[in-house]
Amino acid sequence: MSEEKVIPYKIYLEESEMPRQWYNMRADMKNKPAPLLNKDTLKPITFEELQPVFCDELIKQELDETTPYFDIPQEILDFYKMYRPAPLVRAYCLEKALDTPAKIYYKFEGNNTSGSHKLNSAIAQAYYAKEQGLKGVTTETGAGQWGTALSMASSYLGLDCNVYMVKCSYEQKPFRREVMRTYGASVTPSPSTTTEVGKRILEAHPGTTGSLGCAISEAIEAAGNKEGYRYVLGSVLNQVMLHQSIIGLEAKAAMDKYGIDPDIIIGCAGGGSNLGGLIAPFMREKLLGNKDYRFIAVEPASCPTLTRGKYAYDYCDTGMVCPLSKMYTLGSGFIPSSSHAGGLRYHGMNSTLSQLYADGYMEAMSVEQTSVFEAAQRFARVEGILPAPESSHAIKVAIDEALKCKETGEEKTILFGLTGTGYFDMYAYQRYNDGEMGDYVPSDEEINAGLAGLPKVD
Ligand SMILES: *Cc1c(COP(=O)(O)O)cnc(C)c1O
């Protein structure tokens, strides 16, 4: 009979097995993602043009599409050691509850105070800001995970941190705000009257609950107005995805150690950073023609960027101050309904993932909020972890795929990214438990209205 090794419930890498480099998928792509464009000249943006906004080293990473591996600086490795390796967990209990022949694994990124994978990039970005001798950083936060992560990283390195928090999250999650303040950050609800762009957005959309796109515009303006400050972003950009490759590199090393090879890899997709990070080393195998995998991006039906958006140049922010990125987008003016997965309410998608999706290397699915919470509850009851609503999008599709295996009898191996915990999302869970949660799916008219605002670039 088969001599299958017994797989531990949780696989942790030894310290000596931890990745010491990040992996840049673009280096192995034949079709590179389209370059960022200067919004005024419509020419590919240069290092110098990005310098007033971003940190130098991060711009280099952003623009580099040929270097496959980047050494992780020792100080960042040391910080990673405080909460990494993240466990790769075999979801034995979930498999049993589903009565599926599928083998389900998840990479759990919620084992740190910020409660998500965001800390992986926050510490890197804060490190490069500090290295450059800057005083502080400004940023946006949607659900609050990124702001929390950046506050933690900034206080560790002694940087000032100013966070613009999407208003609906600011109101729904006051405790997130207090975690950030505990780590020394200042937090402003967005849109606010502290910036010109915030005032403009408030005038155009009075009573708006905000969006990531608005908060990004405000944070960029705030950075530009202060000497020694730069703007940092928690998702969407290729530099962020590079840092998040630590997720996939660890997961692959842990799987290789036990001879496990996934068939399907699933991640939730907001701006694309955790998904891109999780799939990175597996996608490398696929790009090089060594192996095939099914990659599935899962997004909310209320913000269906890949499944209903258009692949086109667009602004990364509502205020149209960012460079233009070619990506799947719903239009920078699209303000998604205030769903409970704040971290997935973004109109665009990382440019590398967009190109991979356009080239057929990856699939995408959209799922409705109530079905996501149903999956979250099911998971929490058997696996113990109370998942973040964002992460639960991946859980939902992992369960669906496992149930398909039950019908067909296939023993597929499924890997999904469990990006974080949901302890600050209890208001959302309450709505679900009280049967008050609804599903909002934008109409074609609403989608078309967003797309009609795309800039003309050719
Ligand atoms: C921010 C966030 C996401 C989505 O962001 P990506 O950049 O698409 O990864 C998913 N899950 C959690 C828990 C988050 O905090």
PDBQT file of the ligand as one rigid body, heavy atoms in Angstrom, charges set to zero:
ROOT
HETATM    1  C1  LIG A 501      -5.943  43.509   3.076  1.00  0.00    +0.000 C 
HETATM    2  C2  LIG A 501      -6.415  42.159   3.266  1.00  0.00    +0.000 A 
HETATM    3  C3  LIG A 501      -6.764  41.354   2.181  1.00  0.00    +0.000 A 
HETATM    4  C4  LIG A 501      -6.757  41.815   0.756  1.00  0.00    +0.000 C 
HETATM    5  O1  LIG A 501      -5.614  42.454   0.291  1.00  0.00    +0.000 OA
HETATM    6  P1  LIG A 501      -4.712  41.842  -0.837  1.00  0.00    +0.000 P 
HETATM    7  O2  LIG A 501      -3.725  42.889  -1.142  1.00  0.00    +0.000 OA
HETATM    8  O3  LIG A 501      -5.600  41.515  -2.000  1.00  0.00    +0.000 OA
HETATM    9  O4  LIG A 501      -4.072  40.648  -0.272  1.00  0.00    +0.000 OA
HETATM   10  C5  LIG A 501      -7.154  40.062   2.435  1.00  0.00    +0.000 A 
HETATM   11  N1  LIG A 501      -7.247  39.580   3.683  1.00  0.00    +0.000 NA
HETATM   12  C6  LIG A 501      -6.930  40.325   4.758  1.00  0.00    +0.000 A 
HETATM   13  C7  LIG A 501      -7.059  39.723   6.111  1.00  0.00    +0.000 C 
HETATM   14  C8  LIG A 501      -6.490  41.633   4.580  1.00  0.00    +0.000 A 
HETATM   15  O5  LIG A 501      -6.171  42.356   5.645  1.00  0.00    +0.000 OA
ENDROOT
TORSDOF 0
